[in-house]
């Protein structure tokens, strides 16, 4: 399955009532995005395979990658 299809599939999966979603967007230089993804993996926050493919935004030298985390919601969280 290609990265775009995985991303679309994740978008279509509804959240259960006790789940919260958090989306991280990295926007910038390609190398900086790669380093940030690697650093977050070192901290055991997110594995590189969970990030979307790094894609150009159309602006010179600017790229984008997205991570969507789904976690059990805190009892007192809003929204």
Buried (B, 14 or more C-beta within 10 A) or exposed (E): EEEEEBBEEBEEEEEEEEEEEEEBEBEBEEEEBBEBBEEBBEEEEBEEEBBBEBEEEEEEEEBBBBBBEEEEBEEEEEE
